Structure formats: structure tokens, C-alpha cells
């Protein structure tokens, strides 16, 4: 699948002279998709694309993004909203992430200020986001995403997942990767093989290996700091590939006025498969402090 919506403002990231990711910082998306910046396509050094954007199955999912299904009652995830006692429903509650200004803009680092606002333009969150890339080996590079979110409302602000409203297992919200379509996929983590051992749990790393069009690639996710290491993983592989590091799982996260939270996630983009030992060794290079 490709990007179903043409980008408006884009920037490229490169490693060793290769364009390995495109950051769509000002997307041309309908409000129902909760417009937000995203990374797509993201490629291995060998040229395999590991992200998808706007696929038919979930048109509101875009590559690598930072999104939340419920911020003060507004949908910054896109698509339908989960309503307790009812289920998913289309509501007129979608928000938008607005690019405000660049803080740094180079071939290996993108940093900008954003505003999370509702459909009428009222600010809910201020954000500073930093995206960096660096070479790791001849077959791997690392993408780091750091976000700093501040409550901009002047009152307590609640961030919730559908799991906090009674939808079991749906603890998503925060960093999210929508994987490319594959012929087969394998999930590895310190907890074991497959989705079940790690979904809804914490783990030092999580790796997804996909096979598509004769090529094999792996995306290895690791927390970039001690706070992010305490967040639970959201993992989906049944009908699509998706991995998230959840800001909050089944309990609401309430930010006081001007309260700030920070999260950092490292994704290693690798040509070929990884053994559990190799994945652990690569993740260990991040070494978040205790």
C-alpha cells in the first residue's frame, strides 16, 4: 500500500547519503483522519519499505506517528471513537496536530513545535518533537522519536485509551507504527515469540520481522528512556502489523495545567531477520537509565 493522500509539506531523512524516510509534517488529510505529521515511507538501507499509510483496512493509520484516541474528549487518532457501552462510532470530535515552527531541520535531525487543537482550533497540547536518524551497521540504522507534551488548556486534561473505557486489550495511544503489508510476520520479545506474551506488557524490546516480495526486514523497538520503558506495548499482527508504545493503558492519564510528559522510542530498521540474541544486543545499545 502507498500513501493514499498526497503530502503537502515534506522533509527527507538520510543515512550515508541514502534517503531512508520521508516526514510528512504538513499532511493534506480530511479532519476525520485526525491530521498529524507522520513518517512514510520508511525504508531499510537495502530499500525495503517497512511502513504503510492510509491503507484500505484502516485509512486513519499513517506510517509512524504520535497519536491518541482521546485527549480531553477529542480524537487525535482518526476514524471512529470508542464509546463506552456502545462501541466504535463516528463522532464530530476529531482534532488536528498543527506544525508551528522548525527548531532544527537537517538531513539527520528534524525538530519542531506543534499544537494539538480541536476542530475549532482550541489548543489542548503543546508539543516539541525531535526525530533523528543514525547509521548502526551496514544493514541497520536507528530512528529515534522524542516527544514532549504539555497541557495547554489551563485545566486538568485527561488522556485515555479505549481500554480505559471498557474495550479489552485496546490500550493504544502514543507512538504508533503501522507496518507494511507482508506475506508473513514474526514477533519476538524477551517474553517470548508471538503477540500474546508481550501485548499489554512491558518489555526491554520488541521486534517484528516481515517477509514481502522476496525480501526480509526487521523493525526492532526499544524504549529510549526509563519512563518510556515503563509503558506497555500494544501489538497487532492478526490482520495487519502495528506496534505502539502506550502513554496509558487501562487507567486514564491526567495532566495538570502546564504539566509536561516526555517519551522517547528508538526503532532499529534492519535488512534481514534477527535472532533473539541479536535483537537483545542491539536493543542494549540504547541502555535507558534505571
N, C-alpha and C positions, 0 to 999 in steps of 0.2 A: 504494500500500500504506500502511496505517496502522500504528500501534504495536500489535503482536499481544498484548502483555502489559500489563495496566493498571499505571500507575505507582503508587508508594506515596508517596514524598516528592518533591515537585517544586518548582522555583523558576522564575520568569519573568525574561527579559531584555527590555529595551525600548529603543528608539531613537526619539526625537522623539514619545514618547507611544504608539508602536506596539509591541505585543508581537511580537517577531521571533524569539524562541527560547524553548523550554522545556527546562530542565535537570532530568533525572530523576536526582536524587542518591541516592535510595534505591529502586532498582527492585525489583519483585516478579517475580523470574525464577528458573527452576529452576537448580540448580547446573551442569547440563550446558551451560548457556549462558554460563558464567563471569560471573556477575552483576557489573555495573560501572555507574558513572554514565555517562550519555550525554545528548547534546543532540538532541532531536527533539520536535516539528517545528522546523526552522529555515526561516525564510521571508525572501523579499525584501521590500523596503519596499512593493512592489506586491501582496504577498500570495501569491506563488508558493512552494510548498514545495519545498525542494531536497534534503531528506533522506528516507531510508526507514528503517524499524526492524522487525526480526523478519519479513522477507519470506519467502514460501514457499521460495524458492530457497536462501537462506542464513539460517536463522532465528536464528543467533547473531550477526548483524551488526545494530548499533544506531546509526543516525544518525552523530553524531560522537562518538568515544570514544577513549580511550587503552587499548590492549590489546596483549598479547604472547602468542604461541603457546607459548613455552617459557621459563619462568623457573625455573631450578633443577629442571627436570623437571615443573613444574606448568603446566597450560594455563590461561592468562588471556585466551584469545581466544574460547573457546567452540567447541562442536561437536567434530569429530574431531581427533585428534592425528596428525601425520605421523610415521610410524615408519620409520627408515632400513631399506631392503631389503624393506619390506612395503608401505608406502603409508599412506593415512589409515585410522585405526582408532579406535573408541570405547574410551577408557580411563577408568578411575576416577582421574583426576588433575586435575580442574578446581579452579581457585582462585576467590576472590571478592575484590573490592575493597570494603572497608568504609569508609563515611563515619565519621569520628571527631568532628570538631568544625568549626564555621564559624570562619573567620578574618575574613572580611568578607562581607557579604550585602546588596547594594544592587541597584537596577534595572539598573545597567550594569556591575557587577562582582560576581563570585562567587569566593570563595577559601576553600578548606577543606583540612583534613588528612585523609588516607586511609591505610588499611593494606591492603596486598596480602597475603592469607593463604591457605594451602592449605585443603582441605576439612575439615581437623581444627582449623583455627584458628591454626596456626603461622605466625608473621609471616615474610614474605620481603622485602618492600619497604615503607618508609615514603615517603609522597608528600605534597608540598604542591602543590596545583593552583590556578591562577588563570585565570579566564575573564573577559574583558572585551569590551564592545562599544562602538562609537562610530560616529557618522554620518560619511560621507565626502563624498558628493554627494547630489543629490536622488534618485538612482536606485541608490545603493550605500551599504553600511555594512560595517564591518570587525569580525571576530570574532578575538580573539587568545586562544590557548590556551598557557599556560606550565606546564610540569611540572618538578618537582624530585624525583628518585627517589634514595633512599638504601638501600643494602644493610642489612637489619635482622637478618641471620642469624648474625653473628659468625664467618662463614667465607666464602671466595670463593664468589660467586654467578654462575652462567653464564646469559646471556640469548641465545637462539638463534632463528633463523627456520628454516622448513623448507628453505630454500635451503642453509643451513649443514649440513643432513643429507642433501643429495643431490637435492632437488626443484628443478630448474632454474627460475629466474625467480621463485620464491616467497620473496622476501626481506622479507615484510611483518612488521610488529610496531612498535608505537609509535602515533603519531597516525594515525587512520583515519576517512575519510569514506565512508559508504555513500550514494550518490546516489539521488535519487528515480527512479522509473520514467519513462522518456522515450520519445518516438516516434523521435527521432534525437539524436545527440550528436556534438560535435566537440571534439577535444583539441588544444590549442595549447601550445607551449613555445618557448623560444629555439632548441631543437634542431630544430624543425620541426612539421609537422602530423601528428597521429595518435599512437598508443600507442608504437609501436616506437622512434622516435627518443629517447624520454625514459625509458621503463621501465627501471629498474635503473641510471639515470644521475643525476648531479647537474644541477641547472638553477636559474637565479635565480628562476624562477616556472613555474607550470603552471596552465593554465586549461581548464575544462570548460564548454562551452555545451550546454544541453539544451533541447529543444522538447517541450512536453507540453500538451495541451488548449488549443492556440492561443496559449500564452504561451512566451516565450523568456527564459531566465535564464542567468547565468554565475556559476560559483564559481571564483575565482582564488586559488591558494595560493602563498604566499611564505614563505621562512624568516624567522623573526623575530630570529635572531642568527647569528653566524659559525659556531658549532658545528653548528646545525641545517642551515646552508647546505651543509655537507659530507656530509650524509646523502643517500642515494639515494631516488629516487621509486619507489613501487610504483603502477602504473596499470592499471586493468582497465576495459574498455569492450565486451568481446565479448558477454557475456550479462547483465552488469549494470555500473553505474557505481561505481567505487571508486577512491579515491586515498589513499595513505599516505605518510608521511614516515618512513623506516625507521630504527629505532635501530641495527640491524645487518643486513647483507645476507647474504653467504655465509661470513662468519667470526664465530665466537662473540664476544660482548662479555662480559668477565669483570670483575665489580666486586669489589674487596677489601672486607673488613669495614668498615662505616661509610662506604664510598666513595659519592660522590654524583655524579650526572649531571643536566644540565638541558637542556631543549629548549623552543623557542618557535616557534609556527607561526601565521601570520596568514592568515585566509580572508576574502576580499572577496566579499560576497554582492550580486550585481548584477542588476537588471532589464535584460533585453535582451542582445544579443551584444557581444563586444569584438573589435576588430581586434588583431592582434599588437602594433602600436604603442601602442594604448590600454592593453593589458594590461601591457606593459613599463613604461609611465609610471606606472600605478597601483602595480605591484609596487615600483617605485623609491622610492615614498614610505616604504617600510619601511626601506630602506638599512641592512642589518645591517653592523656594522663588520667590517673585514678581519681 
